[in-house]
Amino acid sequence: MLALPFAGSPVTLLLALVAILLVLVILRVALELAWRLIIIAAVVLGILWLLAAFGIDVPGPTPF
């Protein structure tokens, strides 16, 4: 059997692949959530901009 000098045992390689898969799944969920938050923020800002464009007073943050 061909043994590569940098390859570990099959169990170690399997655990590494599972760890990489877990990281990718977590990152995919995090990016999906981030995109949803960006889209929600863009829609809210667009609505506020349209209200301000039509002359409806949109209250901003209150100063301290």
ABEGO torsion letter per residue (X at the ends): XBBBAABBBAAAAAAAAAAAAAAAAAAAAAAAAAAAAAAAAAAAAAAAAAAAAAGBBBBBBBBX
